[in-house]
Amino acid sequence: MPKLQPDQARVPKLPELWVLRHGETEWNRVGRLQGRLDSPLTKTGLSQARTQGNILKHCALTRDTVLVTSPSGRAWRTAEIVNETLGLPVKVETAFTEIDMGAWQGKTVDALAKAHPELPVSEDPNLWKFTAPGGETIEDMSARVQSGLMRLQGPTVIVTHGVTSRLMRCFALGLSPEALSSLEGGQGIVHHVRDGTASILR
C-alpha cells in the first residue's frame, strides 16, 4: 500500500512521543485476535520489551517525561519491563486500549478469512477489523485515541497496541485514520513522533 504524505495543516500540537507496541504474546504467535481480550507475553515478547527499554535508555528523555500505558495486561507487562531501565512515573490511559473487535475477538485470522472470504485480510491487514459484529467503528476508536492524545501534558512514552499505535500516528502526522495500514507496525521497536514527523528507532 503506498505511503501517504502527511497534511501539515492537520498536524495537531502534541508533545514529543515515543510509541511502543507491546511485546509478542501467545495469541500473536498463533494469529489469534486479541482486541479487548488478553494473553501473556512469550519469551520473545519479554525480550522485545527489554529491547525497547534499552532503545529508550539512549533517547534524550527529559525529567518531565512520563510513561502512559494501556490497561491491558500485555501492555502493562511490557511497560513494567521497559520502565526497569527508565524509572518514569507511570499512568494508565483507557483511551489507549486496543480496538474492540466484538464477536471476532479470540478467533484466528485464518478462521475468519475462511468464514468471510470477502474480508481483505491480506490486502489491508487493519481496516477490515472495524467491520466486526458488535465491534468498534473507526470513527469511534479514532475519537477516543485522539482524546487521549490531546490530554497529554508533556513528553510521553506510550505502551499500546498494533491498531491503536497506527491510529495514534495517523492523528499525530495529519493523516486520515483510513491511512493506518500505510504506517509500519512492529514489536520490539520504538516509533518516535515529534512536530508532525515520525521515525523508527531500533
Buried (B, 14 or more C-beta within 10 A) or exposed (E): EEEBEBEEEEBEEBBBBBBBBBBBBBBBEEEBBBBBBBBEBBEBBBBBBBBBBEBBEEBEBEEEBBBBBBEBBBBBBBBBBBBEBBEBEBEBBEBBBBBBBBEBBEBBBEEBBEEEEEBEBEEBBBBBBBBBEEBBEBEEBBEBBBEBBEEBEEBBBBBBBBBBBBBBBBBBBBBBBBBBBBBEBBBBBBBBBBEBEBEEBE
